[in-house]
Amino acid sequence: MTAPDHALSTVRARIQAACREAGRDPDSVRLLAVSKTRGADEIRALHALGQAAFGENYASELVEKHDSLEAPPTPLGLEWHFIGALQGNKTRAVAERAAWVHTIDRERIARRLSDQRPEGMPPLQVCLQVNISEEPQKAGVAPGEAAALAAAVQDLPGLALRGLMALPAAVDDLPLQREPSARLRALRDTLNAEGHSLDTLSMGMSGDLEAAILEGATIVRIGTALFGPRQSQSKESA
């Protein structure tokens, strides 16, 4: 397996190179390490190298890792992002632990998260998940329904609506990779023209981060390129 320091430096170099090509400041793109199925020791190793934001796909893993790594007397102080499908009976655990949720695609889930966000914690930062490639097997709100969902989520007191997230269909060709990211950016711009203030595009994974950055990604979700391949993973791996 690739050493954590080499993997992290390689991913950071890819982000910087893509930002140079796009004429963007590298600081405008945040790296989210996707740590699903990975152990606490692997997270600690990346944290020791300066990585602070980690994304989990399953509520049970978020609870286990958060409660282990943030326990006194020496909590790591990581920024935890939830990036998976969220069931109604799991919202409280996420609302109590995560700083971000990227996968809001139903008003009911958004309202539960808002209601269950503990008093004294800052609002939960959220993105709407958009099924930008309109694949029937994928989660996410349809692009044409995003405006209605954004309007419903915007004023929930426990949430701060930050932007859009997508998991496009996996392709290998750079121009084809850019197309869905460009559509998500255009949708963000349309919503902002209608009165929203969205500043986040969560898009881009290990295989297409360059395309996403060229189209305006502000958060890239990287798993395989940081941790190595999983024993069982889909073509659309993080």
Summary of the structure (lengths in Angstrom):
residues: 238
radius of gyration: 17.0
end to end distance: 17.1
largest distance: 49.1
contacts: 763
relative contact order: 0.15
helix: 43%
strand: 17%
